[in-house]
Every structure is written in structure tokens, then in C-alpha cells.
């Protein structure tokens, strides 16, 4: 037990003298203290009004005061000098999304295309593809970018959706804070502190496409300072539809277990330990190269098995001055039998310190180290020139945020310096400025350089990826090889944005525009064809190597609107425009230009309606422009009806893609044959106790 | 880690900047106002201290100590004592913890909160709690967060039964916690 006896109030100041005089004039017996709380004067209570005013102790003022974290690093959305969109837990729940990619569909300007069941194409501001490389994704600070192709395997990214606190999606370069590969955007998935999930939750359901799913979580408070949760989930998804309207056999099931422990070590220190294990089984309709049977590409159902896990620890200290130190370490690993058997192990250490050295400056410095090891089994049509391969990544960054005019004009400048084993040093500077015209209007601008560093596929892989009849009844096959000379792709990005939020917070507008210039973009540099005997069979080879001959420019903008029309009705709309011009270098192979794989226009409208205290009805519609590579435009409409009964149970009915029997969302990539998204419906029951 | 560096570190204001405080600072400020707009009749003699006790995980920190360094309640010096977890307290310490005018019940388990409130009965101790069912369990003032601002609700009937008068200013500023359901009508245990 700690006990603090306070000093008597000082009387050195005039108001205090007045208080003392007033106090002397008051009777000291109980009768004086029986006046009502309304009639007692401040003097009776020993109140120094000026002292209180200085500290903002007025009751109304306190109730109008926004909570900020001690570090001042959490800022209002309207103040961020970046194109950011936040998906909240409520958004996810009421969207009917059953996976992280589905939840991301609501983000303005983010292209989310389901190429086939379990194969997702997710990109911001262009350069879409199954192996898209310029979008960095983190889950609770753990990078889920794969060193195989500098992108994300979306089929292995999952958490218990009910435990997601929010998803922050940043469109545009973020290399200074997040490092390489944050060229056109960052997706940051943040789960709840275990203190917010004490209790139990069970949810399960099933339907036509979401055949069956279930999740359970149990959270406990171990002691006054420690909370813990453990969770598990499982799903079984039906295959999609082939373009000839037959059933596609690309079914997908997966399971995952995880935990999170949060402990307050002291008033200023906090520790988090979390991890999960997963297993996923995915069937894919593929077109596999062949040297013997014309047309030398065989449709085949490939079964892929993925399993892995991760463990992350984070220590965070925030002292009274607002300085904050974070040290984080994690291990992440998986094994995949997709196209080849590959195993990856990643160990990562990050530190970060934020402090206010003087005046209006807030300085953030950081250091990071990551080790990636990749082992890929050699198969005829895909193998590695170096396996196993271990790579080191070192990084330091510094960022200074300066309040040039307090609460009005802020400048942020910084840079990250990385050293990787492929290209050596990479520098990613960034400058941002924000002008808060008043409480409602904000203008911001940014200029940054970002890089996409090479990966295993660019340097080491040898892949047969195209196969067709050639001359003389022989197969003509394209063989793509990595090249040690492959350099980082780099981008110079310019952003300009405007935000408006009305005084009553019922309406908001967020407009972001951008112009990006790309150099040294990845290209397939063609060589001269030759004939060879491969696995005992003759074939004609069109060799290609990874190069950096392409350039490009992109520009466009995203508009997001929200309107709380009434206490019971909330609307959210968005529109995005993208123009992308890629200039292919001489002698390069082009299957599809990047500009043909991204929709020029996208729009969406969502309505959240609380019909009664217990019944909610949500409707969303979206339009996605055609892809000139060969995908028609489509309109998707989803609806959700929720009924809460009792304090802790909810029954939901969700319909997805209601206006359309089926539609494709992307074109063939590598071996994967596109399948089409069907109309679907499911019922879900959730109970917490 | 990226989550902690996701955004910059600036804020906006009009000519008169909107106040921003930490949660502990706002809650401590509210406690000052509770003491200001509640009337314990009678209070102990003037030479004794006004006791604020905190049971459970302290949500106020140094902010409350700093506020009462230069402040009194009805001319009484203020003593703030922290007792830690209720379940870890021996009986004599529990008795001591309840020897106060204002009790901050910072326990999150409703069973423990209920046990503490039951031990208080109708003694003239104003209880302040932070869980959504606090008033339903028999507590007097429920503090909660809504849209990033701190709010509170008052069980006027409970306080009347304890002989504690509530200023109309405090009642006007109180609002129902949407997560708690309707206000309870019955008095404290």
C-alpha cells in the first residue's frame, strides 16, 4: 500500500489569500458544511480558480477534452499527412467479410481481385498481379512480405477477424518508416490488446460458398497486470466457378491457433508476446508446362499445402516526458508446396526510440535487422540457382516532425538507409507537410523516394512459365531466369491531399491525389531462342532474364466520403481514378502491361443502418472498371442483416455478390487458371460470455 | 512496431486549441470535480484529511497527486492512498481501504466490484468505477469513454440514500453509458 499525504495549499498568491480569508469567515462546525453542493462557494471548497483554469479543470472543458496518448504519436486521422484509410472492427463485422482480403475491399483505391479461390491480387495505385511487389503488409508489426518474390501470399495471412482492432491502409510511399517494398502502399493490421478480449467468444456458421467456419476465443486476466487470450479458427470454402459455368474444384480449407499475452511491467513499461500456427490446404486449377503432349500445357488440379507459424515479443516503454522506446523481435516461418516445396525462416529485430529533444521537434530513430533463409526444392520447371539462401537486411532510420506553427503547420522529414545482400545500400527519404487551415480543413503534401528491393525470384529462380506449340511440333517454352545484376525498382512519388471534417463530426471528405515516376522497373529481357533436350525431350527455349529496363508513370486520386445521416444511419462512399503508363524497354517480353491489369475507375457505396436497437441492416455496392487485359467491368452488391438477442448473442445473414451469378476478377497469372466469383450466402451465429 | 510509428505526431486546433490530455489526467480532473460538486454532510473535523482511496489497478497515476498538491476538499487536506488488488488484501487492509470518503474502484471483474460495493453498504463513501455495469452493481459514479472522450454517469438515488448531495451541475453533465443499459432505480446495498 502506498500512501501520499498532501501538503497544505500554499498561500503565497492573491487568490489563495482570498480563499484563506473566505475560509476564515466561514464557521468551522458541521453546520457550515451542510449547505447543498450547489450553494457552496468555490472559496468554501478551497478552490483557486486561476490555478484550476490553468489546468483545464472546468467540468465542461474536461468532458470536451480528447484523450491523447502520452507520446503524442497517435494523431487524429484528419491530421495525418498521408493518404490513409482505417478499417475499424465495426466496419469488418458489418461488411460480412470472412477473410482479410475481403475486408480490404472497402478501402478506397485498393484493388482487391480474387483470381481464384485462395489466390488474391491486392494492389494500391497499380502494378497489380498475383505476385504484386510494391505493397508492404504487416500484422502487429510483423512484416508478412515474402522474400521469394517481394510480395504477399494472401492465402496464409489470417487472424481471428473479431480480434482485429483496425486495419490502417496507407496509399503511397512509406519507405522511410516501414522500409523497402512500401512503394505504393502499406497495409497495417493491428489486433486488440488481450485486455480488450477478456471473456469468451464463439462464432460459427455456414452457407453456399463459405461452406462452414468456426472460431473460438477465450481471454482471461491472469493478474492485475496481465491478460491473455487463446484462439482457434477453421474454415472450409467451396470452389469457385469456371468460365464455362462448370464447378471449379479449387476448394480451400484452413485452420489456425494463436495466443496473445499483454503485461504491464510498470506504469511505463508494457510487454506483449503473441504467436500463431496455421495449416492451409488449397486446390488450384493450373496449366502445367509439358514437353510431350500438344498443346504442351496440361490443365491440372494442383494441391497445395501450407503450414507455418510465428512468435513475436515486444517491449514498450513510455516515460513521463513522452519519450517512447520499443524493442521488438519475432520469428516467422512456413513451408509451402506450391509449384515447388519451399521453406522460409525469418528472424527480425527492430528498435525504435521517439523523443522530443527541443522545441517543436519530435524525433524518431530506429534500427532493424532481419535474416531470411529460403530453401527451395529443385523441380524440372522451377528451381533455384542457390539453395539454401540466407540474406541479411540492416536498416536505420531517422525522422523529425516539426511543429512549425503550433497546431497549424507541421513538417516531417526523414530517411531510411537499408543494406541488403542483393543491391547494397538503399536510401529512402521522405518529406511531408501538413497545413491545418482550421479545425475542419487540412491540406497536406508529400514527396518521397521508395524502392522495391530484389528477391529470390529476381536473382536465383529458373522458371518455365510459358509453353505453347512451336515450330516442327516442338514445344516453345519461355524460361525465365534470375539475374545477379537485377537492381532495385525505384519510385519518386508526389502526393497532395485535402481533408474536411465538419464540426459535429457527421460528415468527412478525404481527397488524395498522386503522381508517381518509376525507374528501373522489372522487365523480362528476351534472348535468342535455341533448341535443347530437357528431361529427355526436345524443346525450343525462349530465354528471358530479369532486368530493369522498364519505366513508368502513374497518376490519379482517391476520394472517400462518410456521412452520419442520423443516429441510426451511416453512409460511406468512395471513388478512385488511376492512370498508369508503363514504357517497356527494348527487347523485353510483355504478357500484359501493368496498365492493363488495374481498373481505371472504381467506386463504392456502403450503408450501415441500425433499424432498431437489436436489428441492423447493411448494404454495400461497388463498381470495378474493366481490365484491358480481358476482364469485363462488374458491379458487386452485398447485404447483411443482423439480429442481436440478449446482451451477448447475434445472428447474421449475409448475401454476397447478389446481382451476379458469377464474374471473373483477374486474368491468368503464371500457372493459375482464373475462376469466377459466385453469388453466395451464409448464416453466422456469434455469442460472447 | 510499425503500428507505433504509423502516424506522425502533430495535432490541429482552432484559434483556441482544443484541450488534449491523457486519460489519467482527464479522469483525475473529473475526480476533482466530483469532490467539488458532491457534498458529504458532515465531513470529518477540519484537522483531519479527506481520504481518497484507490482499490485495484490505479487509473489516475501521478495526475491525481499533482492536482491535490495545491487543492483541498472543503478546507481539508487530501490524502490519496492506493491499496492494489482487492483480492490480494488481507482483512485489516480491506477495512482500512473502506475508511474513506471517495473510493476509486478500479477493479475490472464484476464479481470483485460487487464484493467491494457489498462491503460498503450504505456507508457515506462515494464509489467511482470504470466497468459498464458499475451502477447496476450498486456503484455511485460510472466513468466511461465514448468517442475518445471521458464521460460519466451518476446514480443519484444511490447517493441520496447515502446522504451525499449532488449538485445540479454534476447531474446535468452526467450521461448514460450506452454499454450499460438503462440507469438503475434501486438503491445501493
Boltz contact constraints between the chains, C-beta under 6 A:
constraints:
  - contact:
      token1: [A, 1]
      token2: [B, 83]
      max_distance: 6.0
  - contact:
      token1: [A, 2]
      token2: [B, 82]
      max_distance: 6.0
  - contact:
      token1: [A, 3]
      token2: [B, 81]
      max_distance: 6.0
  - contact:
      token1: [A, 4]
      token2: [B, 65]
      max_distance: 6.0
  - contact:
      token1: [A, 4]
      token2: [B, 80]
      max_distance: 6.0
  - contact:
      token1: [A, 5]
      token2: [B, 79]
      max_distance: 6.0
  - contact:
      token1: [A, 6]
      token2: [B, 68]
      max_distance: 6.0
  - contact:
      token1: [A, 6]
      token2: [B, 69]
      max_distance: 6.0
  - contact:
      token1: [A, 6]
      token2: [B, 77]
      max_distance: 6.0
  - contact:
      token1: [A, 6]
      token2: [B, 78]
      max_distance: 6.0
  - contact:
      token1: [A, 8]
      token2: [B, 77]
      max_distance: 6.0
  - contact:
      token1: [A, 9]
      token2: [B, 70]
      max_distance: 6.0
  - contact:
      token1: [A, 9]
      token2: [B, 72]
      max_distance: 6.0
  - contact:
      token1: [A, 23]
      token2: [B, 75]
      max_distance: 6.0
  - contact:
      token1: [A, 28]
      token2: [B, 46]
      max_distance: 6.0
  - contact:
      token1: [A, 30]
      token2: [B, 42]
      max_distance: 6.0
  - contact:
      token1: [A, 33]
      token2: [B, 41]
      max_distance: 6.0
  - contact:
      token1: [A, 33]
      token2: [B, 42]
      max_distance: 6.0
  - contact:
      token1: [A, 33]
      token2: [B, 43]
      max_distance: 6.0
  - contact:
      token1: [A, 34]
      token2: [B, 41]
      max_distance: 6.0
  - contact:
      token1: [A, 36]
      token2: [B, 165]
      max_distance: 6.0
  - contact:
      token1: [A, 37]
      token2: [B, 37]
      max_distance: 6.0
  - contact:
      token1: [A, 37]
      token2: [B, 38]
      max_distance: 6.0
  - contact:
      token1: [A, 37]
      token2: [B, 39]
      max_distance: 6.0
  - contact:
      token1: [A, 37]
      token2: [B, 165]
      max_distance: 6.0
  - contact:
      token1: [A, 37]
      token2: [B, 167]
      max_distance: 6.0
  - contact:
      token1: [A, 38]
      token2: [B, 167]
      max_distance: 6.0
  - contact:
      token1: [A, 38]
      token2: [B, 168]
      max_distance: 6.0
  - contact:
      token1: [A, 45]
      token2: [B, 36]
      max_distance: 6.0
  - contact:
      token1: [A, 45]
      token2: [B, 74]
      max_distance: 6.0
  - contact:
      token1: [A, 46]
      token2: [B, 72]
      max_distance: 6.0
  - contact:
      token1: [A, 46]
      token2: [B, 75]
      max_distance: 6.0
  - contact:
      token1: [A, 56]
      token2: [B, 19]
      max_distance: 6.0
  - contact:
      token1: [A, 57]
      token2: [B, 29]
      max_distance: 6.0
  - contact:
      token1: [A, 57]
      token2: [B, 32]
      max_distance: 6.0
  - contact:
      token1: [A, 59]
      token2: [B, 33]
      max_distance: 6.0
  - contact:
      token1: [A, 59]
      token2: [B, 173]
      max_distance: 6.0
  - contact:
      token1: [A, 62]
      token2: [B, 26]
      max_distance: 6.0
  - contact:
      token1: [A, 62]
      token2: [B, 29]
      max_distance: 6.0
  - contact:
      token1: [A, 62]
      token2: [B, 30]
      max_distance: 6.0
  - contact:
      token1: [A, 65]
      token2: [B, 19]
      max_distance: 6.0
  - contact:
      token1: [A, 65]
      token2: [B, 21]
      max_distance: 6.0
  - contact:
      token1: [A, 65]
      token2: [B, 26]
      max_distance: 6.0
  - contact:
      token1: [A, 66]
      token2: [B, 20]
      max_distance: 6.0
  - contact:
      token1: [A, 66]
      token2: [B, 148]
      max_distance: 6.0
  - contact:
      token1: [A, 67]
      token2: [B, 23]
      max_distance: 6.0
  - contact:
      token1: [A, 67]
      token2: [B, 148]
      max_distance: 6.0
  - contact:
      token1: [A, 68]
      token2: [B, 20]
      max_distance: 6.0
  - contact:
      token1: [A, 70]
      token2: [B, 22]
      max_distance: 6.0
  - contact:
      token1: [A, 72]
      token2: [B, 9]
      max_distance: 6.0
  - contact:
      token1: [A, 73]
      token2: [B, 9]
      max_distance: 6.0
  - contact:
      token1: [A, 75]
      token2: [B, 7]
      max_distance: 6.0
  - contact:
      token1: [A, 75]
      token2: [B, 11]
      max_distance: 6.0
  - contact:
      token1: [A, 79]
      token2: [B, 10]
      max_distance: 6.0
  - contact:
      token1: [A, 79]
      token2: [B, 11]
      max_distance: 6.0
  - contact:
      token1: [A, 79]
      token2: [B, 12]
      max_distance: 6.0
  - contact:
      token1: [A, 80]
      token2: [B, 7]
      max_distance: 6.0
  - contact:
      token1: [A, 138]
      token2: [B, 2]
      max_distance: 6.0
  - contact:
      token1: [A, 141]
      token2: [B, 1]
      max_distance: 6.0
  - contact:
      token1: [A, 141]
      token2: [B, 2]
      max_distance: 6.0
  - contact:
      token1: [A, 141]
      token2: [B, 3]
      max_distance: 6.0
  - contact:
      token1: [A, 168]
      token2: [B, 6]
      max_distance: 6.0
  - contact:
      token1: [A, 177]
      token2: [B, 5]
      max_distance: 6.0
  - contact:
      token1: [A, 178]
      token2: [B, 2]
      max_distance: 6.0
  - contact:
      token1: [A, 188]
      token2: [B, 2]
      max_distance: 6.0
  - contact:
      token1: [A, 188]
      token2: [B, 3]
      max_distance: 6.0
  - contact:
      token1: [A, 188]
      token2: [B, 6]
      max_distance: 6.0
  - contact:
      token1: [A, 190]
      token2: [B, 3]
      max_distance: 6.0
  - contact:
      token1: [A, 224]
      token2: [B, 57]
      max_distance: 6.0
  - contact:
      token1: [A, 224]
      token2: [B, 85]
      max_distance: 6.0
  - contact:
      token1: [A, 326]
      token2: [B, 1]
      max_distance: 6.0
  - contact:
      token1: [A, 326]
      token2: [B, 4]
      max_distance: 6.0
  - contact:
      token1: [A, 328]
      token2: [B, 1]
      max_distance: 6.0
  - contact:
      token1: [A, 350]
      token2: [B, 1]
      max_distance: 6.0
  - contact:
      token1: [A, 352]
      token2: [B, 1]
      max_distance: 6.0
  - contact:
      token1: [A, 362]
      token2: [B, 9]
      max_distance: 6.0
  - contact:
      token1: [A, 401]
      token2: [B, 8]
      max_distance: 6.0
  - contact:
      token1: [A, 401]
      token2: [B, 9]
      max_distance: 6.0
  - contact:
      token1: [A, 403]
      token2: [B, 10]
      max_distance: 6.0
  - contact:
      token1: [A, 407]
      token2: [B, 11]
      max_distance: 6.0
  - contact:
      token1: [A, 407]
      token2: [B, 12]
      max_distance: 6.0
  - contact:
      token1: [A, 407]
      token2: [B, 13]
      max_distance: 6.0
  - contact:
      token1: [A, 407]
      token2: [B, 17]
      max_distance: 6.0
  - contact:
      token1: [A, 410]
      token2: [B, 10]
      max_distance: 6.0
  - contact:
      token1: [A, 412]
      token2: [B, 8]
      max_distance: 6.0
  - contact:
      token1: [A, 436]
      token2: [B, 12]
      max_distance: 6.0
  - contact:
      token1: [A, 438]
      token2: [B, 14]
      max_distance: 6.0
  - contact:
      token1: [A, 439]
      token2: [B, 14]
      max_distance: 6.0
